[in-house]
């Protein structure tokens, strides 16, 4: 047979079967190559441990790259922290400066209570000279007292088991909703 003749395949092997066998051989060669690399690294004592040579290389690179990269890392960390603080402030509905006042699992409720207390002060200031001033003043005083009680409940709930804490937070949320609805009604906003 001449060397230029194409090798004839039997009828029972298809092109797809031949491709599959070639792929399997390539995969097997790759696996053997990786095993040889792993065995060589294990013989040299470099597999899975930090060697003195590797440690020297890391220290050398760190000495050169560290001073260049450190300011950028510090700036990136500060930017990330600032972004997280802005995110928390938006979620709580408070100014960024006030975020640190509201911590814990009841932070959102504490922020709502603080916002409602501010709104009560605004209501008292805006309705100061009207004929219903006495009813507004009594509403503000009773609501202020209730907000103080609710704030105490939220603080106490911080130390409760999860199920009881969630139930207490739901109750406080409902009570705050009623106070806010009444507050909006007194401001003249129909919800």
C-alpha positions in Angstrom: 0.0 0.0 0.0 1.2 3.4 -0.8 1.7 6.0 2.0 -0.5 8.5 0.2 -3.5 6.2 0.3 -6.0 7.2 2.9 -6.7 4.7 5.6 -10.1 3.2 5.2 -12.3 2.9 8.2 -14.7 0.1 8.7 -18.3 0.8 8.1 -19.1 0.3 11.8 -17.2 3.4 13.0 -18.7 6.8 12.3 -17.1 10.1 12.2 -18.7 11.0 15.5 -17.2 7.9 17.2 -13.8 8.7 15.9 -14.0 12.3 17.2 -15.1 11.0 20.6 -12.2 8.6 20.8 -9.8 11.4 19.9 -11.3 13.7 22.5 -11.0 10.9 25.1 -7.3 10.4 24.2 -6.6 14.1 24.5 -8.3 14.2 27.9 -6.3 11.2 29.0 -3.0 12.8 27.9 -4.0 16.0 29.8 -4.8 14.0 33.0 -1.4 12.2 32.8 0.4 15.5 32.2 -1.2 17.0 35.3 -0.4 13.9 37.4 3.3 14.3 36.3 3.3 18.0 37.3 1.8 17.2 40.7 4.3 14.4 41.3 7.2 16.7 40.4 6.0 19.4 42.7 5.6 16.9 45.5 9.2 15.6 44.9 10.5 19.1 45.1 8.6 19.7 48.3 6.5 22.6 46.9 3.2 20.9 46.6 0.6 22.4 49.1 3.1 24.2 51.3 4.9 27.5 51.5 8.6 27.0 50.9 11.3 29.3 51.9 12.0 30.2 48.3 8.3 31.0 47.6 8.1 33.0 50.8 11.1 35.1 49.7 9.5 35.8 46.4 6.2 36.9 48.0 8.1 39.2 50.4 10.1 40.7 47.6 7.0 41.4 45.5 5.2 42.8 48.5 8.1 45.2 49.2 8.0 46.5 45.7 4.2 46.5 45.1 3.0 47.2 48.6 3.9 51.0 48.9 2.4 51.6 45.4 -0.8 49.7 46.0 -1.5 50.6 49.7 -2.9 54.1 49.1 -5.3 52.8 46.5 -6.4 50.0 48.7 -7.0 52.5 51.6 -9.0 54.8 49.3 -11.0 51.9 47.9 -11.8 50.7 51.5 -12.9 54.2 52.5 -15.1 54.6 49.4 -16.7 51.2 50.0 -17.4 52.1 53.6 -18.9 55.5 52.6 -21.1 53.8 50.0 -22.3 51.3 52.6 -23.1 54.1 55.0 -25.1 55.9 52.3 -26.9 52.7 51.5 -27.8 52.2 55.2 -28.9 55.8 55.4 -31.2 55.5 52.4 -32.7 52.2 53.8 -33.3 53.8 57.2 -34.6 57.0 55.8 -32.2 59.2 57.8 -29.2 61.5 57.0 -25.8 59.8 56.6 -24.5 61.6 59.8 -27.3 60.0 61.8 -26.8 56.4 60.7 -24.5 55.6 63.6 -27.4 56.4 66.1 -29.5 53.6 64.7 -27.9 50.1 65.1 -29.1 46.6 65.8 -32.0 44.7 64.5 -34.5 47.4 65.5 -32.5 50.2 63.7 -35.3 50.8 61.2 -37.9 51.1 63.9 -35.7 53.5 65.9 -35.2 55.6 62.8 -39.0 55.7 62.3 -39.6 56.7 65.9 -37.0 59.5 65.6 -38.6 60.7 62.4 -42.1 60.7 63.9 -40.8 62.6 66.9 -39.4 65.3 64.6 -42.7 65.4 62.7 -44.6 65.9 65.9 -42.3 68.9 66.7 -43.0 70.3 63.2 -46.8 69.8 63.7 -46.7 71.6 67.0 -44.7 74.5 65.4 -47.0 74.8 62.4 -50.3 74.6 64.3 -49.1 76.8 67.2 -51.5 79.8 66.6 -54.6 78.0 65.4 -57.9 77.5 67.3 -57.2 73.7 67.6 -53.9 74.3 69.3 -54.9 72.6 72.5 -56.0 69.4 70.7 -52.7 69.4 68.7 -50.7 69.9 71.9 -52.5 67.0 73.7 -52.0 64.8 70.6 -48.3 65.7 70.4 -47.8 65.0 74.2 -49.6 61.7 74.1 -47.9 60.6 70.9 -44.5 61.7 72.3 -45.1 59.6 75.4 -46.2 56.6 73.2 -43.1 57.0 71.0 -40.9 56.8 74.1 -42.7 53.6 75.2 -42.3 52.1 71.7 -38.6 53.0 71.7 -38.2 51.1 75.0 -40.1 48.1 73.6 -37.7 48.0 70.6 -34.7 48.2 72.9 -36.0 45.4 75.0 -36.8 43.3 72.0 -33.1 43.4 71.0 -32.4 40.8 73.7 -35.4 38.6 73.0 -35.4 35.3 71.0 -35.9 35.8 67.3 -39.6 34.8 67.2 -40.6 37.0 70.1 -38.4 39.9 68.7 -40.1 39.7 65.3 -43.6 39.7 67.0 -42.6 42.7 69.1 -41.3 44.5 66.0 -44.5 43.8 64.1 -46.6 45.2 67.0 -44.4 48.3 67.2 -44.6 48.7 63.4 -48.4 48.5 63.6 -48.5 51.1 66.4 -46.2 53.4 64.5 -48.4 53.1 61.4 -51.4 54.3 63.4 -49.5 57.2 64.8 -48.2 58.2 61.4 -51.7 57.9 59.9 -53.0 60.3 62.6 -50.0 62.6 62.1 -50.6 62.8 58.3 -54.3 63.5 58.9 -53.5 66.3 61.3 -51.0 67.7 58.6 -54.0 67.6 56.2 -52.6 64.9 54.0 -55.2 62.2 53.0 -53.6 58.8 52.6 
